[in-house]
């Protein structure tokens, strides 16, 4: 009996050695995100790069900006396929229309992990619980203006994350019958300039509103600048991201009062780890992983760890 147990143990060890010997190496990772001009995506790429180098110190990570253009992103995915990457991390410009390009990548044996936003056909998704981020940001906003008044929702590119943030915001505001939403369809383009331009329009069109929710911190920063230029006060601004710029704004004399934080570096890290497991036949326990947001305001910003 002891002899048989020893044979079984040796067989198990040999099987494990064989599995390790055939484990697929992570050599190259392609990353396509909305804009590398956004610190959020820079943090995501850094998290992905650090994770890839932990798996293989010689792994190469190539990151590109889609500029939220589906055609451009599809071409980037085709370029990744042609160069033979092992894994693609994808912040989809269009969660549904990108599926054809995702299908081509998977047919080429490439693992595709959606990050930040959903992408039809991806092997897995790592993102913030964006609906909850919108909820907590706008719950704070509603409370800060006393549960009544006029509020504006500054929208963005219609990715799944933006749509979910707006939906979450509306859920919170709907609990306050004395709050009226004046506008919810203007695109701040996830940028400071875009937020500033849209806010200038609001300030010209609406002589009196108490609150503004923006779907990203860069838009909130731009909106605050616009308000200061036109000398408008008494507006509470909240957003989503938890970016370094928002932290600075919360510590200064600005209209920005709160942001629901994300962890882009963790998304990049988990994206690479999950993709590597998929390449080696290990499916994730759940196809969609949602990371919980944290509300950051002037009361707790000093303790916030940030990106």
Helices and strands as residue ranges (DSSP letters): H 2-21, E 28-33, H 39-55, E 60-65, H 70-83, E 87-90, H 99-107, E 111-115, E 124-128, H 130-144, E 149-155, H 160-173, E 179-187, H 192-205, E 211-214, H 217-229, E 236-241, H 244-250, E 256-261, H 264-279, E 288-291, E 294-297, G 301-303
